[in-house]
Amino acid sequence: MKIDVLDLNKEQAIEEAKRCLNCKKPLCVSGCPIENNIPQFINALVKDDLTLAYTILSEKTNLPAICGKICNHSKQCEGHCVLGKKKTPVKIGKIENFIANYAYENNLIDSSKQNNNLGNIAIVGSGPSGLSCAYILSKEGFNVDIYEMEEKAGGILSYGIPTFRLNQQAVNREIEKLKNLDVNFILNNKLGKDFTIEDLKNKGYNAIYISIGANMPKSINIKGEQLEGVIHANHFLTEYAKNNILIKSKDVVLVIGGGNVAMDACRTAKLISQDTTVVYRRTREEMPASLEEYEEAVKDNIPFMWRCSPLEFIGEDNKLKGLKVKNLETDEEFVIPCTVVLTAIGSKPIINDDKIELDDWGCIKISKEPFGMTNIEGVFAGGDVVNGADTVVTAMRDGRNVAYSIKNYILSKVCE
């Protein structure tokens, strides 16, 4: 089996799995956003039953090799492991990743589908939520078309997460898995530009799922934001994935933010410019970024400026020259010289259809019953376009839940 140098091999995975205490009330499960059956698949691994381990793992997740890599384990499953109170928690993420990779390399993936031809589904967006929804519905016997605005499927998995954190082979595998289930990918097609929801309804789809993520940068709302050199981190990462490098080796780069996007941005920027620093208005303990990602940034020799709140971008001839900040510990104000600032302060959805009802945050409103339906009959939504910028595992969970909701909705229409 081909594995990354940081992954566990079979022997290491089984040894790590043996550390699990098999708690009667497993806190790791409650700490997982999808309540994965962690002790069960770990126990199957200990017994060297990899087929069973993968079967149990895939009951709750469609993207185990991806979640095993990029989930915030230190704040989720591993953060709740009782061994973590006095010792090192079980490396659940690495175990999950091993099981998933083993299943792929040893052809344990079930690519069969029910040939019921239950209906036709359009999914808009091929990120984790769209991929998850497509997998369930295609397995259940629906014909699925996925519309994606980029030239490659995967959404944030392909364009927002650097390859040093997520090997694209894992993403490509998920796409190929869906193609084997006859899911049709329609690339370079953007909602609001190339088609509308009404266009899809006119094509006769029985249901539509909107999972276009949250890609519009949030404004930092300080003076000078329009200066040349102020770049949103998500845009920087997306362009980098397309081999369009927005910074130069001579640039002095600051990254504003403390989440995983900020960590991805600073580590990517460091590959180009050695003079890269993170500026964050809170403390390390208050950072939403996972401990693993912060530690990787530290290993990359990226300095952090804590408790520094941005006040103003300083420019000359419309070009960025510095960032004025306030030290919240001392109230001192000073300017940090720089030529590029990557802002990683969050993003929000872009909804290019005025017929869809939005909430006060600009996210799509959905119903509880049937779960995920918008104000438009037969049109569902989930993931970041509903929740705002959130985690991959949460988006995947929405995709699964809405898939079953769509199935029940269509079957109920047939019975009417």
C-alpha positions in Angstrom: 0.0 0.0 0.0 1.3 3.5 -0.9 1.4 5.7 2.1 2.7 9.1 3.0 5.8 9.2 5.2 3.6 10.8 8.0 0.9 8.0 7.7 0.8 4.8 9.7 1.5 1.5 8.2 -0.6 -1.5 9.1 1.6 -2.6 12.0 1.7 0.9 13.4 -2.1 1.4 13.0 -2.9 -1.9 14.8 -0.5 -1.0 17.7 -2.1 2.5 18.0 -5.6 0.9 17.9 -4.6 -1.4 20.8 -4.3 1.8 23.0 -8.0 2.4 22.8 -9.7 1.7 26.1 -13.1 0.8 24.4 -14.9 3.0 26.9 -18.5 2.2 27.8 -19.4 5.8 27.1 -17.0 6.8 24.3 -16.5 10.5 24.5 -14.6 10.4 21.2 -18.0 9.6 19.5 -19.8 12.5 21.1 -16.8 14.7 20.1 -17.2 13.8 16.4 -19.5 16.0 14.4 -20.9 12.9 12.6 -20.8 10.7 15.7 -18.6 8.1 13.9 -18.5 4.6 15.4 -14.9 5.1 16.5 -14.5 2.3 19.0 -16.1 -0.2 16.7 -13.9 0.4 13.7 -10.9 0.5 16.0 -11.8 -2.8 17.5 -12.2 -4.3 14.0 -8.7 -3.1 13.1 -7.3 -4.7 16.3 -8.8 -8.0 15.2 -7.2 -7.4 11.7 -10.6 -7.4 10.0 -10.0 -4.5 7.7 -13.1 -5.2 5.6 -15.3 -4.8 8.7 -13.3 -1.8 9.9 -14.0 0.0 6.6 -17.6 -1.0 6.6 -18.2 0.4 10.0 -16.2 3.6 9.2 -18.1 4.2 6.0 -21.5 4.0 7.8 -21.1 7.6 8.8 -18.6 9.1 6.4 -18.2 9.1 2.7 -14.8 10.8 2.8 -12.7 8.9 5.4 -9.3 9.4 3.7 -10.0 13.1 3.6 -11.5 13.5 7.1 -8.7 11.4 8.5 -6.3 14.0 7.2 -7.9 17.4 7.6 -10.5 17.2 10.5 -9.7 19.2 13.6 -9.0 16.0 15.6 -7.5 17.8 18.6 -10.8 19.7 19.1 -13.1 16.8 18.1 -12.6 13.1 18.5 -9.0 13.1 19.9 -9.8 16.1 22.0 -12.4 14.1 23.8 -10.4 10.9 24.2 -10.0 10.1 27.9 -6.4 9.1 27.4 -5.7 12.7 26.5 -6.3 13.8 30.0 -3.0 12.3 31.3 -1.3 10.8 28.3 -1.5 11.1 24.5 -4.9 10.5 23.0 -5.4 7.7 20.5 -4.5 8.9 17.0 -8.0 8.4 15.7 -7.4 10.5 12.6 -4.4 8.6 11.5 -6.2 5.3 12.1 -9.2 6.5 10.0 -6.8 7.5 7.3 -5.0 4.2 7.3 -8.3 2.2 7.1 -9.5 4.3 4.2 -6.3 4.1 2.2 -6.1 0.3 2.9 -9.6 -0.1 1.6 -8.8 1.8 -1.6 -5.5 0.0 -2.2 -7.1 -3.4 -1.6 -10.3 -2.9 -3.5 -12.6 -3.0 -0.5 -14.7 -0.1 -1.9 -18.3 -1.2 -2.9 -19.0 0.5 -6.3 -22.3 -1.2 -6.9 -25.5 0.7 -7.1 -29.2 -0.1 -7.1 -30.5 0.2 -10.7 -33.9 1.5 -9.7 -33.7 4.7 -11.8 -35.6 6.4 -9.0 -35.2 9.9 -10.5 -32.8 12.6 -11.8 -30.9 14.8 -9.4 -28.9 18.0 -10.1 -26.2 18.9 -7.6 -24.7 22.4 -7.8 -21.1 22.4 -6.4 -18.7 19.5 -6.1 -17.2 20.2 -2.7 -17.4 17.8 0.3 -21.2 18.3 0.7 -22.0 17.8 -3.0 -19.8 14.8 -3.3 -21.3 13.2 -0.2 -24.9 13.8 -1.4 -24.0 12.5 -4.8 -22.6 9.3 -3.4 -25.6 8.5 -1.3 -28.2 9.3 -4.0 -26.3 7.4 -6.7 -25.9 4.3 -4.5 -29.7 4.5 -3.7 -30.5 4.4 -7.4 -30.8 8.0 -8.6 -29.2 9.5 -11.7 -26.9 12.3 -10.6 -25.4 15.3 -12.5 -23.0 17.5 -10.6 -22.5 21.1 -11.9 -19.1 22.6 -11.0 -17.9 26.1 -11.8 -14.2 25.1 -12.0 -12.4 23.0 -14.5 -11.8 20.3 -11.9 -14.2 18.8 -9.4 -13.6 18.9 -5.6 -14.4 22.4 -4.6 -12.4 23.4 -1.5 -10.8 20.0 -1.5 -9.1 20.8 -4.8 -8.8 24.5 -4.6 -8.7 25.5 -1.0 -6.6 23.0 1.0 -2.8 22.9 0.1 -1.4 19.6 -1.1 1.0 19.4 1.9 -2.1 19.0 4.1 -4.3 17.0 1.7 -2.8 14.9 -1.1 -4.8 15.4 -4.2 -4.8 11.6 -4.8 -7.3 11.3 -2.0 -9.6 13.8 -3.7 -9.1 12.2 -7.1 -10.1 8.8 -5.6 -13.4 10.2 -4.4 -14.2 11.7 -7.8 -13.3 8.4 -9.5 -15.5 6.5 -7.0 -18.5 8.7 -8.1 -17.7 8.3 -11.7 -17.8 4.5 -11.2 -21.3 5.0 -9.9 -22.2 6.8 -13.1 -22.3 10.2 -11.6 -21.9 12.8 -14.4 -19.7 15.8 -13.8 -20.5 19.0 -15.8 -17.5 21.3 -15.3 -16.9 25.0 -16.1 -20.6 25.7 -15.3 -21.4 28.4 -12.8 -24.7 29.1 -11.1 -25.9 32.6 -12.1 -23.6 32.8 -15.1 -24.1 29.7 -17.2 -27.4 28.5 -15.8 -30.1 29.3 -13.2 -32.1 27.2 -10.8 -35.0 27.7 -13.1 -33.0 26.3 -16.0 -32.3 23.2 -14.0 -36.0 22.8 -13.1 -36.9 23.1 -16.7 -34.6 20.2 -17.5 -36.8 18.0 -15.5 -34.7 17.2 -12.5 -36.8 15.7 -9.6 -34.7 17.6 -7.1 -31.8 20.0 -7.0 -29.2 20.3 -4.2 -27.2 23.6 -3.9 -23.8 23.0 -2.2 -21.7 25.9 -3.6 -19.9 26.7 -0.3 -19.0 30.1 1.0 -16.5 31.8 -1.2 -17.1 35.5 -0.9 -14.4 37.2 1.3 -15.6 38.9 4.4 -14.4 42.5 4.6 -11.9 43.4 7.4 -13.5 46.9 7.5 -10.4 48.9 8.0 -8.9 51.8 6.0 -6.8 50.8 3.0 -8.4 47.5 2.3 -8.5 48.2 -1.5 -4.7 48.8 -1.7 -2.7 46.6 -4.1 -1.2 43.8 -2.0 -4.2 43.2 0.2 -5.4 39.7 -0.8 -8.0 37.4 0.7 -6.4 34.2 1.8 -9.0 31.9 0.1 -8.4 33.7 -3.2 -4.6 33.3 -2.7 -5.0 29.6 -2.0 -7.4 29.0 -4.9 -5.1 30.8 -7.4 -2.0 28.9 -6.0 -3.8 25.6 -6.7 -4.2 26.8 -10.3 -0.5 27.6 -10.5 -1.2 31.3 -10.5 1.1 32.6 -7.8 0.0 36.0 -6.4 3.1 36.8 -4.3 6.8 37.0 -5.0 9.8 35.7 -3.2 10.9 39.2 -2.3 7.5 40.1 -0.7 7.2 40.7 3.0 4.0 38.8 3.8 1.6 39.2 6.8 -1.3 36.8 7.4 -4.2 38.1 9.5 -6.2 35.4 11.2 -6.0 32.4 13.5 -8.0 29.7 11.8 -7.0 26.8 9.6 -7.2 29.0 6.5 -4.7 31.3 8.1 -2.4 28.3 8.8 -2.8 27.1 5.2 -2.1 30.6 3.8 1.0 31.3 5.9 2.5 27.8 5.2 1.8 28.2 1.5 3.2 31.8 1.5 6.3 30.5 3.3 7.0 28.3 0.3 7.5 31.4 -1.8 8.5 34.2 0.7 10.7 33.4 3.7 9.5 36.7 5.3 6.1 35.5 6.3 4.4 36.3 9.7 1.0 35.7 11.2 -0.7 38.5 13.0 -3.6 37.5 15.4 -5.6 39.6 17.8 -6.1 36.9 20.4 -3.8 34.3 22.1 -2.7 30.8 21.0 -5.2 29.2 23.3 -8.0 31.2 21.6 -7.1 30.2 18.1 -9.7 28.2 16.2 -7.0 26.5 14.2 -6.2 23.0 15.1 -3.2 22.3 17.3 -1.7 20.2 14.6 -1.8 22.9 12.0 -0.4 25.5 14.3 2.5 23.2 15.2 3.2 22.6 11.5 3.4 26.3 11.0 5.8 26.6 13.9 7.9 23.8 12.4 8.0 25.9 9.2 9.6 28.7 11.3 6.7 31.1 10.8 6.6 33.7 13.6 3.4 34.8 15.3 2.5 38.2 16.6 -0.1 37.7 19.3 -2.7 40.1 20.6 -2.2 42.5 17.7 -5.4 44.0 16.3 -5.2 45.4 12.7 -6.1 49.1 12.5 -5.2 50.3 9.0 -3.4 49.3 5.8 -0.8 51.9 5.0 -0.1 52.6 1.3 1.8 54.7 -1.1 0.8 55.2 -4.8 -2.0 52.7 -4.1 0.5 50.0 -3.1 0.6 48.4 0.3 3.6 49.5 2.5 2.6 48.4 6.0 0.0 47.3 8.5 -0.9 49.5 11.4 -1.8 47.4 14.5 -2.6 47.9 18.1 -1.0 45.7 20.8 -3.9 44.8 23.0 -1.6 44.1 25.9 0.1 47.5 26.0 -2.2 49.6 23.9 0.8 50.6 21.8 0.1 51.3 18.1 2.8 50.7 15.5 3.2 49.9 11.8 4.6 46.6 10.5 6.3 47.0 7.2 4.9 44.7 4.5 4.1 44.4 0.8 1.4 41.7 1.0 -1.3 41.0 3.6 -3.4 37.8 3.3 -6.6 38.3 5.2 -8.0 35.1 6.6 -11.0 36.4 8.6 -13.7 34.3 7.0 -16.0 34.1 4.0 -19.7 34.0 3.2 -21.8 32.5 0.4 -22.5 34.1 -3.0 -26.0 33.3 -4.0 -26.6 34.3 -7.7 -30.4 33.7 -7.6 -32.7 36.3 -6.2 -35.6 33.8 -5.9 -33.9 31.8 -3.1 -34.7 33.1 0.4 -31.7 34.0 2.6 -31.2 34.6 6.3 -29.7 37.8 7.9 -26.2 36.4 7.3 -26.7 35.9 3.6 -27.0 32.1 3.9 -29.7 30.0 2.3 -32.7 29.4 4.6 -33.8 25.7 4.8 -36.6 23.8 6.4 -36.5 21.2 9.1 -39.1 19.0 7.3 -38.3 18.0 4.7 -34.8 18.6 5.9 -32.7 20.9 3.7 -35.5 22.2 1.4 -35.3 25.9 0.5 -38.4 28.1 -0.2 -38.4 26.7 -3.7 -40.2 23.4 -4.0 -37.8 20.5 -4.8 -34.7 22.7 -4.3 -32.5 21.8 -1.3 -29.3 23.3 0.1 -26.6 22.3 2.6 -23.0 22.8 3.7 -21.4 26.2 4.0 -24.0 27.9 1.8 -26.4 27.2 4.7 -24.1 27.3 7.7 -21.6 29.8 6.6 -17.9 28.9 6.5 -17.6 25.7 8.5 -15.7 22.4 8.5 -15.4 19.8 5.8 -17.0 17.2 8.0 -20.0 19.4 8.8 -20.5 20.0 5.0 -20.2 16.2 4.4 -22.7 15.5 7.2 -25.2 17.9 5.5 -24.7 16.2 2.2 -25.5 12.8 3.7 -28.6 14.0 5.6 -30.0 16.0 2.7 -29.5 13.0 0.3 -31.8 10.9 2.4 -34.2 13.8 2.7 -34.3 14.1 -1.1 -34.9 10.4 -1.5 -37.8 10.5 0.9 -39.2 13.6 -0.7 -39.1 12.1 -4.2 -40.6 8.7 -3.1 -43.4 10.6 -1.3 -44.2 12.5 -4.5 -44.5 9.2 -6.3 -46.9 7.8 -3.7 -49.2 10.9 -3.9 
